[in-house]
Amino acid sequence: MAFSYNKLWKVMIDKKMIKKDLIREAGITSTTVAKLSKDLSVSMEVLGKICKALKVNVGDIVDYIPEDE
């Protein structure tokens, strides 16, 4: 499975946030943000924290990319 967090970065730009802001407001670690930057898997709990901090739904920050693409 592959995921893209490009939407997350766009939402953050719209909200004039940087990664340090996301770490602070969502209560996540810099290691987690590094995983997101590399489009690696993170837990649903992490995605939930991000959604709560940004006031968005999970579909607003992540896309599923089928393996054959």
VEXTI-926911 format. One record per residue (C-alpha): residue number from 1; residue in one letter; x, y, z. Coordinates in nm, 3 decimals, padded with zeros to 5 digits, always signed. Example, Ala and Ser with C-alpha at 12.3 -4.5 7.8 and 13.67 -1.06 7.14 Angstrom:
<nulum nuke="1" semi="A" east="+01.230" north="-00.450" up="+00.780"/>
<nulum nuke="2" semi="S" east="+01.367" north="-00.106" up="+00.714"/>
END
This chain:
<nulum nuke="1" semi="M" east="+00.000" north="+00.000" up="+00.000"/>
<nulum nuke="2" semi="A" east="+00.113" north="+00.352" up="-00.070"/>
<nulum nuke="3" semi="F" east="-00.008" north="+00.680" up="+00.068"/>
<nulum nuke="4" semi="S" east="+00.052" north="+01.042" up="-00.023"/>
<nulum nuke="5" semi="Y" east="+00.038" north="+01.324" up="+00.230"/>
<nulum nuke="6" semi="N" east="+00.065" north="+01.603" up="-00.029"/>
<nulum nuke="7" semi="K" east="-00.279" north="+01.726" up="+00.075"/>
<nulum nuke="8" semi="L" east="-00.152" north="+01.765" up="+00.432"/>
<nulum nuke="9" semi="W" east="+00.127" north="+01.998" up="+00.322"/>
<nulum nuke="10" semi="K" east="-00.119" north="+02.203" up="+00.115"/>
<nulum nuke="11" semi="V" east="-00.355" north="+02.238" up="+00.413"/>
<nulum nuke="12" semi="M" east="-00.063" north="+02.351" up="+00.628"/>
<nulum nuke="13" semi="I" east="+00.039" north="+02.610" up="+00.368"/>
<nulum nuke="14" semi="D" east="-00.320" north="+02.740" up="+00.357"/>
<nulum nuke="15" semi="K" east="-00.316" north="+02.770" up="+00.737"/>
<nulum nuke="16" semi="K" east="+00.031" north="+02.932" up="+00.731"/>
<nulum nuke="17" semi="M" east="+00.173" north="+02.652" up="+00.943"/>
<nulum nuke="18" semi="I" east="+00.519" north="+02.500" up="+00.948"/>
<nulum nuke="19" semi="K" east="+00.613" north="+02.149" up="+01.060"/>
<nulum nuke="20" semi="K" east="+00.706" north="+02.271" up="+01.410"/>
<nulum nuke="21" semi="D" east="+00.353" north="+02.412" up="+01.445"/>
<nulum nuke="22" semi="L" east="+00.206" north="+02.075" up="+01.348"/>
<nulum nuke="23" semi="I" east="+00.428" north="+01.893" up="+01.599"/>
<nulum nuke="24" semi="R" east="+00.318" north="+02.128" up="+01.877"/>
<nulum nuke="25" semi="E" east="-00.053" north="+02.149" up="+01.796"/>
<nulum nuke="26" semi="A" east="-00.110" north="+01.781" up="+01.711"/>
<nulum nuke="27" semi="G" east="+00.115" north="+01.646" up="+01.986"/>
<nulum nuke="28" semi="I" east="+00.319" north="+01.432" up="+01.746"/>
<nulum nuke="29" semi="T" east="+00.694" north="+01.378" up="+01.721"/>
<nulum nuke="30" semi="S" east="+00.944" north="+01.504" up="+01.467"/>
<nulum nuke="31" semi="T" east="+01.005" north="+01.139" up="+01.374"/>
<nulum nuke="32" semi="T" east="+00.639" north="+01.109" up="+01.277"/>
<nulum nuke="33" semi="V" east="+00.660" north="+01.423" up="+01.064"/>
<nulum nuke="34" semi="A" east="+00.969" north="+01.277" up="+00.894"/>
<nulum nuke="35" semi="K" east="+00.765" north="+00.964" up="+00.811"/>
<nulum nuke="36" semi="L" east="+00.488" north="+01.180" up="+00.667"/>
<nulum nuke="37" semi="S" east="+00.745" north="+01.371" up="+00.459"/>
<nulum nuke="38" semi="K" east="+00.857" north="+01.040" up="+00.306"/>
<nulum nuke="39" semi="D" east="+00.497" north="+00.920" up="+00.247"/>
<nulum nuke="40" semi="L" east="+00.549" north="+00.632" up="+00.492"/>
<nulum nuke="41" semi="S" east="+00.266" north="+00.474" up="+00.689"/>
<nulum nuke="42" semi="V" east="+00.162" north="+00.623" up="+01.021"/>
<nulum nuke="43" semi="S" east="-00.106" north="+00.506" up="+01.263"/>
<nulum nuke="44" semi="M" east="-00.468" north="+00.611" up="+01.246"/>
<nulum nuke="45" semi="E" east="-00.418" north="+00.760" up="+01.593"/>
<nulum nuke="46" semi="V" east="-00.157" north="+00.998" up="+01.450"/>
<nulum nuke="47" semi="L" east="-00.382" north="+01.088" up="+01.157"/>
<nulum nuke="48" semi="G" east="-00.664" north="+01.152" up="+01.405"/>
<nulum nuke="49" semi="K" east="-00.446" north="+01.389" up="+01.608"/>
<nulum nuke="50" semi="I" east="-00.352" north="+01.578" up="+01.292"/>
<nulum nuke="51" semi="C" east="-00.715" north="+01.599" up="+01.179"/>
<nulum nuke="52" semi="K" east="-00.820" north="+01.733" up="+01.519"/>
<nulum nuke="53" semi="A" east="-00.542" north="+01.993" up="+01.524"/>
<nulum nuke="54" semi="L" east="-00.614" north="+02.111" up="+01.169"/>
<nulum nuke="55" semi="K" east="-00.994" north="+02.071" up="+01.195"/>
<nulum nuke="56" semi="V" east="-01.012" north="+01.853" up="+00.881"/>
<nulum nuke="57" semi="N" east="-01.115" north="+01.501" up="+00.784"/>
<nulum nuke="58" semi="V" east="-00.862" north="+01.230" up="+00.707"/>
<nulum nuke="59" semi="G" east="-00.946" north="+01.249" up="+00.334"/>
<nulum nuke="60" semi="D" east="-00.837" north="+01.612" up="+00.343"/>
<nulum nuke="61" semi="I" east="-00.478" north="+01.518" up="+00.432"/>
<nulum nuke="62" semi="V" east="-00.406" north="+01.174" up="+00.284"/>
<nulum nuke="63" semi="D" east="-00.456" north="+00.993" up="-00.047"/>
<nulum nuke="64" semi="Y" east="-00.433" north="+00.619" up="-00.110"/>
<nulum nuke="65" semi="I" east="-00.226" north="+00.534" up="-00.416"/>
<nulum nuke="66" semi="P" east="-00.286" north="+00.190" up="-00.570"/>
<nulum nuke="67" semi="E" east="+00.029" north="-00.020" up="-00.615"/>
<nulum nuke="68" semi="D" east="-00.006" north="-00.044" up="-00.993"/>
<nulum nuke="69" semi="E" east="+00.039" north="+00.331" up="-01.046"/>
END
